[in-house]
Amino acid sequence: MNNAANTLRQWAGSNGAMLQGLSAPLLVVAILALMVLPIPAWLLDTFFTLNIAVALMLMSKIKMPATASPRTNLLAPSMEPKKLASSCTSARRRLASSSLMR
């Protein structure tokens, strides 16, 4: 067994560039195969469990929240109320100047 593992390591070491070049196409073929071929229920359960476990591990490593402050979640910059006082004042000035010109 140890001899087979050493042979495999030597082959992978000498063909490392080829393996790196084939990794992306093999990944695409594997993803397509998972979408097309039927997968047993136990394998789907395993993938689902691993997905949740990895997500929980990543969430536990994140110490800082994604937003700067809690208020930024409540008020988006595009949702802030417009300052109506300045626009009303300028509208009143325009009306006053047009009435004076008549």
A tleap script that builds the chain and sets N, CA, C and O, in Angstrom:
source leaprc.protein.ff14SB
mol = sequence {
  NMET ASN ASN ALA ALA ASN THR LEU ARG GLN
  TRP ALA GLY SER ASN GLY ALA MET LEU GLN
  GLY LEU SER ALA PRO LEU LEU VAL VAL ALA
  ILE LEU ALA LEU MET VAL LEU PRO ILE PRO
  ALA TRP LEU LEU ASP THR PHE PHE THR LEU
  ASN ILE ALA VAL ALA LEU MET LEU MET SER
  LYS ILE LYS MET PRO ALA THR ALA SER PRO
  ARG THR ASN LEU LEU ALA PRO SER MET GLU
  PRO LYS LYS LEU ALA SER SER CYS THR SER
  ALA ARG ARG ARG LEU ALA SER SER SER LEU
  MET CARG
}
set mol.1.N position { 0.826 -1.204 0.000 }
set mol.1.CA position { 0.000 0.000 0.000 }
set mol.1.C position { 0.859 1.252 0.000 }
set mol.1.O position { 0.566 2.210 -0.715 }
set mol.2.N position { 1.919 1.247 0.801 }
set mol.2.CA position { 2.796 2.390 0.892 }
set mol.2.C position { 3.514 2.623 -0.433 }
set mol.2.O position { 3.771 3.765 -0.815 }
set mol.3.N position { 3.837 1.536 -1.131 }
set mol.3.CA position { 4.510 1.644 -2.422 }
set mol.3.C position { 3.595 2.316 -3.447 }
set mol.3.O position { 4.053 3.134 -4.245 }
set mol.4.N position { 2.308 1.973 -3.429 }
set mol.4.CA position { 1.355 2.576 -4.364 }
set mol.4.C position { 1.181 4.067 -4.073 }
set mol.4.O position { 1.071 4.871 -4.999 }
set mol.5.N position { 1.156 4.436 -2.806 }
set mol.5.CA position { 1.008 5.844 -2.442 }
set mol.5.C position { 2.232 6.639 -2.881 }
set mol.5.O position { 2.096 7.763 -3.365 }
set mol.6.N position { 3.429 6.068 -2.718 }
set mol.6.CA position { 4.644 6.753 -3.158 }
set mol.6.C position { 4.673 6.912 -4.672 }
set mol.6.O position { 5.105 7.948 -5.177 }
set mol.7.N position { 4.221 5.902 -5.396 }
set mol.7.CA position { 4.167 5.980 -6.852 }
set mol.7.C position { 3.196 7.074 -7.287 }
set mol.7.O position { 3.487 7.840 -8.206 }
set mol.8.N position { 2.048 7.146 -6.630 }
set mol.8.CA position { 1.060 8.178 -6.960 }
set mol.8.C position { 1.602 9.575 -6.667 }
set mol.8.O position { 1.376 10.496 -7.451 }
set mol.9.N position { 2.305 9.745 -5.569 }
set mol.9.CA position { 2.903 11.044 -5.225 }
set mol.9.C position { 3.943 11.462 -6.255 }
set mol.9.O position { 4.006 12.628 -6.644 }
set mol.10.N position { 4.763 10.501 -6.697 }
set mol.10.CA position { 5.771 10.815 -7.707 }
set mol.10.C position { 5.116 11.218 -9.023 }
set mol.10.O position { 5.558 12.165 -9.675 }
set mol.11.N position { 4.064 10.502 -9.416 }
set mol.11.CA position { 3.380 10.831 -10.659 }
set mol.11.C position { 2.722 12.208 -10.577 }
set mol.11.O position { 2.806 12.994 -11.521 }
set mol.12.N position { 2.065 12.503 -9.443 }
set mol.12.CA position { 1.421 13.799 -9.266 }
set mol.12.C position { 2.458 14.924 -9.226 }
set mol.12.O position { 2.189 16.018 -9.721 }
set mol.13.N position { 3.622 14.680 -8.652 }
set mol.13.CA position { 4.667 15.689 -8.603 }
set mol.13.C position { 5.222 16.005 -9.977 }
set mol.13.O position { 5.522 17.161 -10.276 }
set mol.14.N position { 5.361 14.987 -10.815 }
set mol.14.CA position { 5.912 15.220 -12.151 }
set mol.14.C position { 4.865 15.768 -13.113 }
set mol.14.O position { 5.228 16.413 -14.097 }
set mol.15.N position { 3.597 15.535 -12.865 }
set mol.15.CA position { 2.512 16.001 -13.744 }
set mol.15.C position { 1.648 17.064 -13.068 }
set mol.15.O position { 0.451 17.155 -13.345 }
set mol.16.N position { 2.237 17.861 -12.194 }
set mol.16.CA position { 1.478 18.857 -11.449 }
set mol.16.C position { 0.864 19.931 -12.330 }
set mol.16.O position { -0.264 20.359 -12.086 }
set mol.17.N position { 1.591 20.374 -13.353 }
set mol.17.CA position { 1.074 21.419 -14.247 }
set mol.17.C position { -0.133 20.918 -15.027 }
set mol.17.O position { -1.095 21.655 -15.240 }
set mol.18.N position { -0.074 19.650 -15.454 }
set mol.18.CA position { -1.197 19.082 -16.195 }
set mol.18.C position { -2.434 18.955 -15.295 }
set mol.18.O position { -3.557 19.215 -15.729 }
set mol.19.N position { -2.215 18.561 -14.060 }
set mol.19.CA position { -3.344 18.427 -13.126 }
set mol.19.C position { -3.977 19.785 -12.827 }
set mol.19.O position { -5.196 19.884 -12.693 }
set mol.20.N position { -3.159 20.828 -12.721 }
set mol.20.CA position { -3.705 22.164 -12.481 }
set mol.20.C position { -4.491 22.653 -13.680 }
set mol.20.O position { -5.508 23.328 -13.521 }
set mol.21.N position { -4.037 22.323 -14.873 }
set mol.21.CA position { -4.745 22.731 -16.081 }
set mol.21.C position { -6.062 22.003 -16.261 }
set mol.21.O position { -6.985 22.536 -16.876 }
set mol.22.N position { -6.162 20.790 -15.732 }
set mol.22.CA position { -7.388 20.001 -15.872 }
set mol.22.C position { -8.372 20.219 -14.734 }
set mol.22.O position { -9.502 19.735 -14.798 }
set mol.23.N position { -7.971 20.928 -13.708 }
set mol.23.CA position { -8.843 21.048 -12.530 }
set mol.23.C position { -10.130 21.813 -12.838 }
set mol.23.O position { -11.201 21.404 -12.390 }
set mol.24.N position { -10.054 22.900 -13.583 }
set mol.24.CA position { -11.256 23.686 -13.898 }
set mol.24.C position { -12.232 22.907 -14.794 }
set mol.24.O position { -13.422 22.871 -14.480 }
set mol.25.N position { -11.784 22.281 -15.897 }
set mol.25.CA position { -12.738 21.500 -16.700 }
set mol.25.C position { -13.341 20.322 -15.937 }
set mol.25.O position { -14.516 20.001 -16.113 }
set mol.26.N position { -12.541 19.682 -15.096 }
set mol.26.CA position { -13.082 18.569 -14.307 }
set mol.26.C position { -14.119 19.052 -13.299 }
set mol.26.O position { -15.095 18.352 -13.028 }
set mol.27.N position { -13.915 20.220 -12.753 }
set mol.27.CA position { -14.888 20.794 -11.817 }
set mol.27.C position { -16.209 21.092 -12.530 }
set mol.27.O position { -17.283 20.824 -11.991 }
set mol.28.N position { -16.128 21.643 -13.732 }
set mol.28.CA position { -17.343 21.933 -14.510 }
set mol.28.C position { -18.085 20.652 -14.847 }
set mol.28.O position { -19.309 20.595 -14.729 }
set mol.29.N position { -17.354 19.617 -15.268 }
set mol.29.CA position { -17.987 18.334 -15.592 }
set mol.29.C position { -18.618 17.718 -14.346 }
set mol.29.O position { -19.704 17.144 -14.420 }
set mol.30.N position { -17.946 17.833 -13.207 }
set mol.30.CA position { -18.500 17.278 -11.965 }
set mol.30.C position { -19.780 18.006 -11.566 }
set mol.30.O position { -20.737 17.369 -11.126 }
set mol.31.N position { -19.814 19.334 -11.714 }
set mol.31.CA position { -21.016 20.098 -11.364 }
set mol.31.C position { -22.167 19.730 -12.289 }
set mol.31.O position { -23.298 19.549 -11.837 }
set mol.32.N position { -21.883 19.619 -13.585 }
set mol.32.CA position { -22.933 19.218 -14.535 }
set mol.32.C position { -23.433 17.813 -14.241 }
set mol.32.O position { -24.633 17.553 -14.333 }
set mol.33.N position { -22.530 16.903 -13.890 }
set mol.33.CA position { -22.934 15.532 -13.564 }
set mol.33.C position { -23.832 15.509 -12.327 }
set mol.33.O position { -24.801 14.751 -12.277 }
set mol.34.N position { -23.514 16.336 -11.330 }
set mol.34.CA position { -24.354 16.383 -10.132 }
set mol.34.C position { -25.740 16.944 -10.435 }
set mol.34.O position { -26.712 16.585 -9.771 }
set mol.35.N position { -25.839 17.830 -11.441 }
set mol.35.CA position { -27.147 18.394 -11.781 }
set mol.35.C position { -27.974 17.440 -12.637 }
set mol.35.O position { -29.203 17.455 -12.558 }
set mol.36.N position { -27.328 16.614 -13.449 }
set mol.36.CA position { -28.049 15.777 -14.409 }
set mol.36.C position { -28.304 14.373 -13.873 }
set mol.36.O position { -29.412 13.852 -14.002 }
set mol.37.N position { -27.302 13.766 -13.281 }
set mol.37.CA position { -27.429 12.383 -12.816 }
set mol.37.C position { -28.208 12.324 -11.505 }
set mol.37.O position { -28.109 13.228 -10.675 }
set mol.38.N position { -28.980 11.259 -11.326 }
set mol.38.CA position { -29.701 11.124 -10.042 }
set mol.38.C position { -28.720 10.846 -8.902 }
set mol.38.O position { -27.787 10.055 -9.043 }
set mol.39.N position { -28.950 11.507 -7.784 }
set mol.39.CA position { -28.077 11.372 -6.618 }
set mol.39.C position { -28.873 10.687 -5.517 }
set mol.39.O position { -30.018 11.064 -5.264 }
set mol.40.N position { -28.295 9.693 -4.859 }
set mol.40.CA position { -29.015 9.026 -3.767 }
set mol.40.C position { -29.343 9.990 -2.629 }
set mol.40.O position { -28.659 10.992 -2.425 }
set mol.41.N position { -30.386 9.669 -1.910 }
set mol.41.CA position { -30.853 10.550 -0.841 }
set mol.41.C position { -29.794 10.733 0.246 }
set mol.41.O position { -29.643 11.835 0.774 }
set mol.42.N position { -29.064 9.683 0.587 }
set mol.42.CA position { -28.059 9.795 1.640 }
set mol.42.C position { -26.938 10.741 1.222 }
set mol.42.O position { -26.373 11.436 2.067 }
set mol.43.N position { -26.602 10.779 -0.086 }
set mol.43.CA position { -25.560 11.687 -0.548 }
set mol.43.C position { -26.049 13.134 -0.531 }
set mol.43.O position { -25.293 14.045 -0.194 }
set mol.44.N position { -27.313 13.341 -0.893 }
set mol.44.CA position { -27.890 14.686 -0.809 }
set mol.44.C position { -27.905 15.177 0.637 }
set mol.44.O position { -27.584 16.333 0.912 }
set mol.45.N position { -28.278 14.292 1.554 }
set mol.45.CA position { -28.274 14.649 2.973 }
set mol.45.C position { -26.863 15.002 3.448 }
set mol.45.O position { -26.679 15.937 4.227 }
set mol.46.N position { -25.878 14.252 2.976 }
set mol.46.CA position { -24.492 14.522 3.359 }
set mol.46.C position { -24.041 15.877 2.835 }
set mol.46.O position { -23.426 16.651 3.569 }
set mol.47.N position { -24.342 16.174 1.567 }
set mol.47.CA position { -23.975 17.471 0.998 }
set mol.47.C position { -24.662 18.613 1.748 }
set mol.47.O position { -24.044 19.640 2.028 }
set mol.48.N position { -25.939 18.427 2.069 }
set mol.48.CA position { -26.687 19.455 2.780 }
set mol.48.C position { -26.099 19.702 4.168 }
set mol.48.O position { -25.975 20.847 4.603 }
set mol.49.N position { -25.743 18.631 4.852 }
set mol.49.CA position { -25.150 18.750 6.185 }
set mol.49.C position { -23.791 19.439 6.118 }
set mol.49.O position { -23.484 20.299 6.943 }
set mol.50.N position { -22.981 19.058 5.137 }
set mol.50.CA position { -21.674 19.700 4.977 }
set mol.50.C position { -21.814 21.181 4.643 }
set mol.50.O position { -21.030 22.004 5.115 }
set mol.51.N position { -22.806 21.518 3.833 }
set mol.51.CA position { -23.038 22.918 3.474 }
set mol.51.C position { -23.362 23.741 4.722 }
set mol.51.O position { -22.813 24.826 4.914 }
set mol.52.N position { -24.244 23.229 5.559 }
set mol.52.CA position { -24.606 23.947 6.787 }
set mol.52.C position { -23.407 24.030 7.728 }
set mol.52.O position { -23.189 25.066 8.357 }
set mol.53.N position { -22.627 22.952 7.834 }
set mol.53.CA position { -21.469 22.955 8.727 }
set mol.53.C position { -20.431 23.976 8.278 }
set mol.53.O position { -19.880 24.701 9.107 }
set mol.54.N position { -20.159 24.042 6.983 }
set mol.54.CA position { -19.180 25.022 6.481 }
set mol.54.C position { -19.695 26.444 6.695 }
set mol.54.O position { -18.928 27.337 7.057 }
set mol.55.N position { -20.992 26.655 6.472 }
set mol.55.CA position { -21.551 27.994 6.684 }
set mol.55.C position { -21.441 28.410 8.150 }
set mol.55.O position { -21.115 29.560 8.442 }
set mol.56.N position { -21.707 27.498 9.062 }
set mol.56.CA position { -21.591 27.820 10.489 }
set mol.56.C position { -20.145 28.085 10.891 }
set mol.56.O position { -19.871 28.966 11.705 }
set mol.57.N position { -19.220 27.316 10.314 }
set mol.57.CA position { -17.806 27.563 10.622 }
set mol.57.C position { -17.366 28.933 10.120 }
set mol.57.O position { -16.635 29.644 10.811 }
set mol.58.N position { -17.806 29.304 8.929 }
set mol.58.CA position { -17.448 30.616 8.406 }
set mol.58.C position { -18.074 31.737 9.225 }
set mol.58.O position { -17.433 32.755 9.486 }
set mol.59.N position { -19.320 31.551 9.628 }
set mol.59.CA position { -19.980 32.577 10.431 }
set mol.59.C position { -19.327 32.726 11.799 }
set mol.59.O position { -19.292 33.825 12.353 }
set mol.60.N position { -18.811 31.633 12.347 }
set mol.60.CA position { -18.170 31.727 13.654 }
set mol.60.C position { -16.814 32.416 13.570 }
set mol.60.O position { -16.341 32.961 14.567 }
set mol.61.N position { -16.184 32.403 12.406 }
set mol.61.CA position { -14.882 33.053 12.242 }
set mol.61.C position { -15.011 34.553 12.012 }
set mol.61.O position { -14.055 35.294 12.240 }
set mol.62.N position { -16.163 35.004 11.569 }
set mol.62.CA position { -16.359 36.427 11.303 }
set mol.62.C position { -16.668 37.120 12.627 }
set mol.62.O position { -17.676 36.829 13.271 }
set mol.63.N position { -15.787 38.041 13.026 }
set mol.63.CA position { -15.964 38.725 14.302 }
set mol.63.C position { -16.654 40.073 14.146 }
set mol.63.O position { -17.364 40.510 15.052 }
set mol.64.N position { -16.456 40.739 13.010 }
set mol.64.CA position { -16.996 42.074 12.806 }
set mol.64.C position { -18.221 42.003 11.896 }
set mol.64.O position { -18.192 41.286 10.895 }
set mol.65.N position { -19.276 42.711 12.209 }
set mol.65.CA position { -20.446 42.690 11.318 }
set mol.65.C position { -20.130 43.353 9.985 }
set mol.65.O position { -19.173 44.117 9.865 }
set mol.66.N position { -20.938 43.051 9.002 }
set mol.66.CA position { -20.693 43.549 7.653 }
set mol.66.C position { -20.995 45.035 7.524 }
set mol.66.O position { -20.460 45.693 6.633 }
set mol.67.N position { -21.837 45.574 8.390 }
set mol.67.CA position { -22.215 46.982 8.286 }
set mol.67.C position { -21.463 47.793 9.328 }
set mol.67.O position { -21.002 47.262 10.338 }
set mol.68.N position { -21.348 49.073 9.069 }
set mol.68.CA position { -20.611 49.954 9.970 }
set mol.68.C position { -21.383 50.217 11.262 }
set mol.68.O position { -20.795 50.274 12.342 }
set mol.69.N position { -22.697 50.377 11.145 }
set mol.69.CA position { -23.502 50.623 12.334 }
set mol.69.C position { -24.880 50.010 12.115 }
set mol.69.O position { -25.259 49.750 10.973 }
set mol.70.N position { -25.631 49.775 13.177 }
set mol.70.CA position { -26.959 49.191 13.016 }
set mol.70.C position { -27.909 50.095 12.236 }
set mol.70.O position { -28.850 49.616 11.603 }
set mol.71.N position { -27.662 51.398 12.284 }
set mol.71.CA position { -28.572 52.322 11.603 }
set mol.71.C position { -28.496 52.186 10.086 }
set mol.71.O position { -29.480 52.452 9.395 }
set mol.72.N position { -27.353 51.779 9.561 }
set mol.72.CA position { -27.225 51.649 8.115 }
set mol.72.C position { -28.118 50.546 7.577 }
set mol.72.O position { -28.479 50.558 6.400 }
set mol.73.N position { -28.478 49.595 8.422 }
set mol.73.CA position { -29.413 48.566 7.976 }
set mol.73.C position { -30.825 49.122 7.869 }
set mol.73.O position { -31.609 48.671 7.034 }
set mol.74.N position { -31.149 50.086 8.699 }
set mol.74.CA position { -32.505 50.625 8.708 }
set mol.74.C position { -32.726 51.678 7.638 }
set mol.74.O position { -33.786 51.722 7.013 }
set mol.75.N position { -31.744 52.511 7.429 }
set mol.75.CA position { -31.882 53.582 6.450 }
set mol.75.C position { -30.861 53.405 5.343 }
set mol.75.O position { -29.661 53.558 5.572 }
set mol.76.N position { -31.317 53.091 4.170 }
set mol.76.CA position { -30.419 53.035 3.029 }
set mol.76.C position { -30.160 54.462 2.568 }
set mol.76.O position { -31.029 55.318 2.736 }
set mol.77.N position { -29.001 54.747 1.993 }
set mol.77.CA position { -28.722 56.122 1.559 }
set mol.77.C position { -29.746 56.636 0.549 }
set mol.77.O position { -30.062 57.826 0.551 }
set mol.78.N position { -30.259 55.783 -0.295 }
set mol.78.CA position { -31.230 56.241 -1.289 }
set mol.78.C position { -32.612 56.457 -0.676 }
set mol.78.O position { -33.480 57.065 -1.302 }
set mol.79.N position { -32.815 55.969 0.527 }
set mol.79.CA position { -34.123 56.080 1.166 }
set mol.79.C position { -34.204 57.248 2.141 }
set mol.79.O position { -35.244 57.454 2.765 }
set mol.80.N position { -33.132 58.012 2.284 }
set mol.80.CA position { -33.162 59.132 3.219 }
set mol.80.C position { -34.143 60.188 2.730 }
set mol.80.O position { -34.251 60.418 1.525 }
set mol.81.N position { -34.856 60.830 3.644 }
set mol.81.CA position { -35.812 61.858 3.215 }
set mol.81.C position { -35.095 63.056 2.620 }
set mol.81.O position { -34.025 63.450 3.085 }
set mol.82.N position { -35.682 63.619 1.608 }
set mol.82.CA position { -35.097 64.797 0.977 }
set mol.82.C position { -35.343 66.013 1.858 }
set mol.82.O position { -36.326 66.075 2.596 }
set mol.83.N position { -34.449 66.961 1.770 }
set mol.83.CA position { -34.598 68.181 2.544 }
set mol.83.C position { -35.564 69.087 1.796 }
set mol.83.O position { -35.217 69.703 0.788 }
set mol.84.N position { -36.752 69.150 2.304 }
set mol.84.CA position { -37.789 69.905 1.619 }
set mol.84.C position { -37.711 71.396 1.907 }
set mol.84.O position { -38.229 72.196 1.128 }
set mol.85.N position { -37.085 71.784 2.990 }
set mol.85.CA position { -37.059 73.196 3.365 }
set mol.85.C position { -36.349 74.039 2.309 }
set mol.85.O position { -36.830 75.112 1.944 }
set mol.86.N position { -35.224 73.565 1.825 }
set mol.86.CA position { -34.490 74.369 0.852 }
set mol.86.C position { -35.215 74.406 -0.487 }
set mol.86.O position { -35.233 75.442 -1.152 }
set mol.87.N position { -35.807 73.294 -0.886 }
set mol.87.CA position { -36.509 73.302 -2.176 }
set mol.87.C position { -37.791 74.131 -2.090 }
set mol.87.O position { -38.163 74.778 -3.070 }
set mol.88.N position { -38.472 74.129 -0.945 }
set mol.88.CA position { -39.674 74.952 -0.790 }
set mol.88.C position { -39.306 76.432 -0.781 }
set mol.88.O position { -40.014 77.260 -1.353 }
set mol.89.N position { -38.197 76.754 -0.129 }
set mol.89.CA position { -37.772 78.144 -0.078 }
set mol.89.C position { -37.428 78.652 -1.470 }
set mol.89.O position { -37.792 79.770 -1.835 }
set mol.90.N position { -36.730 77.834 -2.245 }
set mol.90.CA position { -36.378 78.284 -3.599 }
set mol.90.C position { -37.621 78.387 -4.469 }
set mol.90.O position { -37.695 79.262 -5.332 }
set mol.91.N position { -38.594 77.513 -4.261 }
set mol.91.CA position { -39.835 77.591 -5.035 }
set mol.91.C position { -40.608 78.857 -4.673 }
set mol.91.O position { -41.190 79.505 -5.543 }
set mol.92.N position { -40.610 79.208 -3.381 }
set mol.92.CA position { -41.291 80.441 -2.959 }
set mol.92.C position { -40.616 81.667 -3.552 }
set mol.92.O position { -41.288 82.611 -3.968 }
set mol.93.N position { -39.285 81.653 -3.591 }
set mol.93.CA position { -38.560 82.784 -4.166 }
set mol.93.C position { -38.886 82.945 -5.653 }
set mol.93.O position { -39.068 84.057 -6.148 }
set mol.94.N position { -38.956 81.796 -6.361 }
set mol.94.CA position { -39.283 81.877 -7.780 }
set mol.94.C position { -40.678 82.434 -7.987 }
set mol.94.O position { -40.903 83.249 -8.882 }
set mol.95.N position { -41.622 81.992 -7.150 }
set mol.95.CA position { -42.989 82.503 -7.263 }
set mol.95.C position { -43.048 83.989 -6.940 }
set mol.95.O position { -43.743 84.751 -7.613 }
set mol.96.N position { -42.319 84.396 -5.910 }
set mol.96.CA position { -42.329 85.809 -5.520 }
set mol.96.C position { -41.706 86.672 -6.612 }
set mol.96.O position { -42.211 87.753 -6.913 }
set mol.97.N position { -40.618 86.201 -7.203 }
set mol.97.CA position { -39.980 87.011 -8.237 }
set mol.97.C position { -40.821 87.073 -9.500 }
set mol.97.O position { -40.814 88.093 -10.189 }
set mol.98.N position { -41.543 86.013 -9.819 }
set mol.98.CA position { -42.388 86.037 -11.008 }
set mol.98.C position { -43.602 86.919 -10.784 }
set mol.98.O position { -44.072 87.558 -11.725 }
set mol.99.N position { -44.127 86.973 -9.556 }
set mol.99.CA position { -45.275 87.838 -9.291 }
set mol.99.C position { -44.858 89.310 -9.279 }
set mol.99.O position { -45.658 90.183 -9.615 }
set mol.100.N position { -43.610 89.589 -8.895 }
set mol.100.CA position { -43.112 90.952 -8.912 }
set mol.100.C position { -42.880 91.455 -10.344 }
set mol.100.O position { -43.006 92.648 -10.620 }
set mol.101.N position { -42.550 90.556 -11.219 }
set mol.101.CA position { -42.260 90.959 -12.597 }
set mol.101.C position { -43.544 91.304 -13.363 }
set mol.101.O position { -43.469 91.992 -14.381 }
set mol.102.N position { -44.661 90.870 -12.929 }
set mol.102.CA position { -45.906 91.138 -13.658 }
set mol.102.C position { -46.364 92.501 -13.479 }
set mol.102.O position { -47.398 92.882 -14.028 }
savepdb mol mol.pdb
quit
